[in-house]
Amino acid sequence: MSEDSILRSGLSEILKGYSYSIESNFYIKHMALDDHVDYERVYSFFYERLKNRGLETSEVLIERAISQDLWSDEKDKKIKDLSELYEQQKLTIQKSLAEDMKNHAKKELRDNQKEYDNLIAQKYGITSSSIESITNNRMNEYYVVNSLYLDKEFKQKKFNEKDFDEIEPEELSKINKSYNKCTEKLSDSNIRKISIKDFFQSSWNLATNPYYYFGKPISETTYFQTRLATSANMFANIFKNYPGIESEDPDEIIEFAQMRYEAEKNAGQNKSYTGADTEKLRKAGIKVADRSVEFNKAR
């Protein structure tokens, strides 16, 4: 299946508000805000039950690991610093006009990401058996199971709440695999791609706001519909403020918009584009003086 076919299928499911698993023969209701109103009740139920069984909190496990020199406050600070540095490096990559600076930032970002992932993995190894970690896992499983229906009108659930604790781990694993397989086309990356496609934009631009597009208040839209509307509005603003960008890659469009912003901010200051990729500048809609004319005059 081509990427466009996958994206069209994804858009269709977002608009319908559900996905369907042929293999498992169930409908997956796309969750909306009101589907999460009982989050605190369910979370507290799982948390207290695990606490009564004698499981320990993340804080207790981390403190013990620190006392045994298996973890440190410095590593926690490093995780925070690397997370902030990631955002800074990402912005440098997006807005820099010089390719050597972009490439240097990309290399640093990759190296720092490896260090960050390694620290997160170490910390998860310590806290994976905590009340919070297990509760969060159970919450994810609960919402997956709770989103399954036998009909697309969402009148008959595949499992009721009492069934949840009785689902065997093997069956739960199969359910999760089916759920992930069905919803993988609705990743944030794909939703961003959908939001810039002509087959979406042609109808989205006719609507004055999300209510007229989805036919319901924002409070009733699904998570995927909200993500699509947010992304569509972001790119609509980019195309309005920076017309003429040539790209079908969401990340590249954002990068080109940042480049345009930097170029226009420094307009009239004789800013040099030395080291910049001239083809990227053209696609970003940045006009660069033809130096060959000046060179020929000098000759």
C-alpha positions in Angstrom: 0.0 0.0 0.0 1.4 3.4 -1.0 1.9 6.1 1.6 -0.9 8.2 0.2 -3.3 5.2 0.5 -2.2 4.7 4.1 -2.8 8.4 4.8 -6.2 8.5 3.1 -7.2 5.4 5.1 -6.0 7.1 8.3 -8.0 10.3 7.5 -11.1 8.1 6.8 -10.7 6.5 10.3 -10.1 9.8 12.0 -13.3 11.2 10.5 -15.4 8.1 11.4 -14.0 8.1 14.9 -13.1 4.4 14.9 -10.7 1.8 13.5 -11.6 -1.8 12.7 -9.5 -4.9 13.2 -10.3 -7.5 10.5 -8.1 -10.1 12.2 -9.7 -9.7 15.7 -13.2 -8.6 14.4 -13.6 -5.6 16.8 -14.1 -1.9 16.4 -11.7 0.5 18.2 -13.4 3.6 19.4 -11.2 6.6 19.2 -11.2 8.1 22.7 -12.4 11.6 23.4 -12.1 13.9 26.4 -15.2 12.5 28.1 -14.0 9.0 27.8 -11.2 9.8 30.3 -13.4 11.4 33.0 -13.1 8.4 35.2 -9.3 8.4 34.9 -8.7 9.4 38.6 -11.1 6.7 39.9 -9.6 3.9 37.9 -6.0 5.0 38.6 -6.7 5.2 42.3 -8.3 1.7 42.2 -5.2 0.1 40.6 -2.8 2.2 42.7 -4.4 1.3 46.1 -4.7 -2.4 45.2 -1.0 -2.6 44.4 -0.1 -0.6 47.5 -2.1 -3.0 49.6 -0.1 -5.9 48.1 3.1 -4.3 49.4 4.6 -2.9 46.2 6.9 0.1 46.6 6.8 3.6 45.0 9.3 4.9 42.5 10.6 7.3 45.1 11.4 4.5 47.5 13.1 2.4 44.8 15.2 5.4 43.6 16.3 6.2 47.1 17.4 2.6 47.7 19.2 2.6 44.3 21.0 5.9 45.3 22.1 4.3 48.7 23.5 1.4 46.8 25.3 3.6 44.3 23.1 2.3 41.4 21.7 5.8 40.7 22.4 9.4 41.6 20.8 12.8 41.8 23.4 13.9 39.2 21.9 11.4 36.7 18.4 12.9 37.2 19.8 16.3 36.6 21.6 15.0 33.5 18.3 13.7 32.1 16.7 17.1 32.6 19.6 18.9 31.0 19.7 16.6 28.0 16.0 17.1 27.5 16.4 20.9 27.4 19.4 20.6 25.2 17.5 18.5 22.7 14.9 21.3 22.2 17.7 23.8 21.7 19.5 21.7 19.2 16.3 20.9 17.3 15.7 24.7 17.0 19.2 25.3 15.8 18.7 22.6 13.0 15.5 24.2 12.0 16.5 27.8 11.8 20.2 27.7 10.8 21.0 28.6 7.2 24.5 27.2 7.2 24.6 23.4 6.4 27.8 22.8 8.4 26.1 24.2 11.5 23.0 22.1 10.8 25.1 18.9 10.4 27.1 19.7 13.5 23.9 20.2 15.6 22.4 16.9 14.1 25.5 15.0 15.2 25.3 16.4 18.7 21.6 15.7 18.9 22.1 12.1 17.9 24.9 11.6 20.5 23.0 13.3 23.2 19.9 11.3 22.4 21.8 8.0 22.8 23.0 9.2 26.3 19.5 10.3 27.2 18.0 7.0 26.1 20.6 5.1 28.0 19.9 7.0 31.3 16.1 6.6 30.8 16.6 2.8 30.3 18.7 2.6 33.5 16.1 4.5 35.5 13.3 2.4 34.1 15.2 -0.7 35.2 15.0 0.6 38.7 11.4 1.8 38.7 9.7 -0.7 36.4 8.4 -2.7 39.4 7.1 0.4 41.2 3.4 1.1 42.0 3.4 4.0 39.5 4.9 2.1 36.6 2.7 -1.0 37.0 -0.4 1.3 37.5 0.4 3.2 34.3 0.8 -0.1 32.4 -2.6 -1.3 33.7 -4.2 2.0 32.8 -2.9 1.7 29.2 -4.3 -1.8 29.1 -7.6 -0.7 30.6 -8.1 2.0 28.0 -7.2 -0.3 25.1 -9.7 -2.9 26.3 -12.3 -0.2 27.2 -12.1 1.1 23.6 -13.1 -2.2 22.0 -16.7 -2.7 20.6 -18.5 -5.3 18.6 -20.3 -2.7 16.6 -19.4 0.6 15.0 -22.3 2.4 16.8 -20.5 1.6 20.1 -23.5 0.0 21.7 -22.0 -3.3 22.7 -18.6 -3.5 24.4 -16.4 -6.5 23.7 -15.5 -6.6 27.4 -17.2 -5.1 30.4 -15.3 -3.6 33.3 -15.6 -6.8 35.4 -14.0 -8.8 32.6 -10.8 -6.8 32.6 -9.1 -8.6 35.5 -10.1 -12.0 34.0 -8.4 -11.5 30.6 -5.5 -13.8 30.4 -2.1 -12.2 29.8 -1.7 -14.0 26.4 -5.0 -12.7 25.2 -4.3 -9.2 26.5 -1.0 -9.3 24.5 -2.9 -10.3 21.3 -5.4 -7.5 21.9 -2.6 -4.9 22.3 -0.9 -6.1 19.1 -4.1 -5.8 17.2 -4.8 -2.4 18.6 -1.3 -1.1 17.8 -1.4 -2.6 14.3 -4.8 -0.9 13.6 -3.8 2.5 15.0 -0.2 2.7 13.8 -1.4 4.7 10.7 -2.7 7.3 13.1 0.7 8.2 14.6 1.5 11.9 15.2 3.9 11.7 12.2 1.2 10.5 9.9 -1.4 13.0 11.2 1.1 15.8 10.4 1.5 14.4 6.9 -2.3 14.1 6.4 -2.7 17.8 7.5 -0.7 19.1 4.6 -2.1 16.8 1.9 -4.3 18.3 -0.8 -7.0 15.6 -0.3 -7.4 17.0 3.2 -6.6 20.6 2.7 -9.2 21.0 -0.1 -12.1 20.3 2.3 -10.5 21.7 5.5 -10.0 25.1 3.9 -13.8 25.2 3.2 -14.6 25.0 6.9 -14.3 28.2 8.9 -13.4 26.2 12.1 -13.1 22.6 13.3 -16.7 22.5 14.4 -17.9 22.8 10.8 -15.4 20.2 9.6 -16.0 17.5 12.2 -19.7 18.5 12.9 -19.4 18.6 16.7 -17.9 20.8 19.4 -14.2 20.5 20.2 -15.1 19.0 23.6 -16.5 16.0 21.8 -13.8 15.5 19.2 -11.5 12.5 19.5 -7.8 12.7 20.4 -6.9 12.1 16.8 -9.4 14.7 15.5 -7.9 17.3 17.9 -4.4 16.4 16.8 -5.4 16.8 13.1 -7.0 20.1 13.7 -4.0 21.4 15.7 -1.6 20.3 13.0 -3.7 21.7 10.2 -3.9 25.1 11.9 -0.2 25.2 12.5 0.6 24.5 8.8 -2.1 26.8 7.6 -0.3 29.6 9.5 3.0 28.6 8.0 1.7 28.7 4.5 -0.1 32.0 5.1 3.0 33.7 6.5 5.6 32.0 4.3 4.0 31.3 0.9 6.0 29.6 -1.8 7.6 26.9 0.4 8.2 23.8 -1.8 8.0 20.6 0.2 5.7 17.8 1.2 7.7 16.8 4.3 6.1 18.3 7.5 9.5 18.5 9.3 11.1 20.2 6.3 8.3 22.7 6.0 8.8 23.7 9.6 12.6 23.9 9.0 12.0 26.1 5.9 9.6 28.4 7.8 12.3 28.9 10.5 14.8 29.6 7.8 12.5 32.1 6.2 11.9 33.8 9.6 15.6 34.1 10.2 16.3 35.4 6.7 13.4 38.0 6.9 14.4 39.1 10.4 17.9 39.9 9.1 16.7 41.4 5.8 18.7 44.5 4.8 21.6 43.7 7.1 23.8 42.2 4.3 23.6 38.8 5.9 25.8 36.3 4.2 24.4 32.9 3.1 27.9 31.4 2.9 27.6 27.6 3.7 23.9 27.5 2.9 22.4 24.9 0.6 21.2 27.0 -2.4 18.6 24.4 -3.3 17.2 24.5 0.2 17.1 28.3 0.1 15.2 28.2 -3.1 12.6 25.6 -1.8 12.3 27.7 1.4 11.5 30.7 -0.8 14.6 32.7 0.2 15.9 34.9 -2.6 19.6 35.1 -2.8 21.5 37.6 -4.9 23.2 36.2 -8.0 26.8 36.6 -7.1 27.9 35.7 -10.7 26.7 39.0 -12.0 28.7 40.9 -9.5 31.7 38.7 -10.2 31.5 39.3 -14.0 31.2 43.1 -13.4 34.4 43.0 -11.3 36.2 41.2 -14.1 
